[in-house]
Amino acid sequence: MLDNEKTAWQMMSSWTKKLVGFIERLYKDQFTIHSRPSDFSFCITGSGARGEACPQSDLDAFIVIPKITQNQRETWRKINLAVQKRLDNINDSRIKTLRPGKGFVFCTGGLNPLGMVTKKWMERNNKDGLIKKDRVIFDLTNTAAALTGLLEEYYQYPSDPKRYLRKHIVSGLQECAHAFGNPKLHRELVDEVKFVLGKQAIEFGSNSLLTRKRKQGLQAMEVAINDKNFQPPAPYSDIKRVKREFYRAPQFILKGLAWFYDIDEVSSLAQLSKLEEMGKLHPTRAVHFRKAMSEALRVRVASHIVTRAEFDKVLSAYVTPNRDQSAWLRLNPEQSELLEDAANSVRLIIGWADEFTTSQGRAHGIRYNPFSEPFLIK
């Protein structure tokens, strides 16, 4: 592992553990007031599950519980509301930054134990009036059966008008990690999710034999290939968007490969190691994932510290900041050169993913994995 990669991932992993530990203490405080209503597994998704949370990252989370009574369900709601309120109070008291409202807060778009969106989110996304006044999209302190039922419903009814509201939640259910509580409940959920995703998928290209999970793996990779926001910037551009233009494409492609090859790991670093171990990713190609992601993550951490916000725009070394950019991170010459090199690796990775999805989507002929072959510099 490269030193800068080790430092960036270690910093984020350490912060994730501290954040989760703090959340656990808040719940323990509430259990002394209400008594713990039932057994549970507090699960985290997104950057928290990947061990890549920064001080300004919010927390995507939900709670798996066994079958319980309505009274117990109401108690869980009181506990979740109390914890969320304490987090909101901490967040409101923080110094205003470039992007206030991040850090020490649950996801504002419904991927939280209450399944509730904020008023601002509702005003922005509820044009069709599909969300009720309580602002709950789906109760995410729930049984494994109910949570995976939402997953099944999402895929079974693609024309459901509420589907777009649940996309973020569904994504979180599919890649989550146990944080605290009873890990057995998390494992039961993962098994149920794998069963749902293991069903035969709708036709992908001209290949109808893919499971949902494999299909989603290819789709995740296609997003990285085709989304203009995920393409690396033009050489020596003034402004670089570290998360979107450097980190996202390798992350989505690793996730896609992990889903395609039925790997349970959630963190990008663990997925990369597992793919290498299985022979699905050759070391000569893995080095480009490490280069692209580790440099982007190192700069991302630095940007968050400098701006005190979840702010990923940075200035190249030769740029003189204007008044609006005075709080941004300005790269030094070495960082600028390293990011330029990382951008070249991102371009290679996107090209390999394009080869992979084209090959795997064929109805006939040999399907191969270019990632598993040595990369020879021509």
Salt bridges, closest charged atoms under 4 A:
GLU5 OE2 - ARG290 NH1 3.10
GLU24 OE2 - LYS28 NZ 3.75
ASP29 OD2 - ARG86 NH1 3.03
GLU52 OE1 - ARG50 NE 3.10
ASP58 OD2 - LYS102 NZ 3.36
ASP60 OD2 - HIS168 NE2 3.69
ASP139 OD2 - ARG73 NH1 3.67
GLU152 OE1 - LYS199 NZ 2.77
GLU152 OE2 - ARG212 NH1 2.80
GLU153 OE1 - ARG166 NH1 2.63
GLU175 OE2 - LYS255 NZ 3.50
GLU188 OE2 - LYS184 NZ 2.66
ASP191 OD1 - ARG187 NH2 3.07
GLU245 OE2 - ARG241 NH1 3.80
ASP262 OD1 - LYS213 NZ 3.31
ASP264 OD2 - ARG187 NH2 3.99
ASP264 OD1 - LYS194 NZ 3.34
GLU276 OE1 - ARG290 NH2 2.90
GLU277 OE2 - LYS274 NZ 3.37
GLU295 OE2 - ARG298 NH2 3.12
GLU310 OE1 - LYS102 NZ 3.74
GLU310 OE2 - ARG300 NH2 3.38
ASP312 OD2 - ARG300 NE 3.39
ASP312 OD1 - HIS304 NE2 2.85
GLU340 OE2 - LYS240 NZ 2.72
ASP341 OD2 - LYS291 NZ 3.42
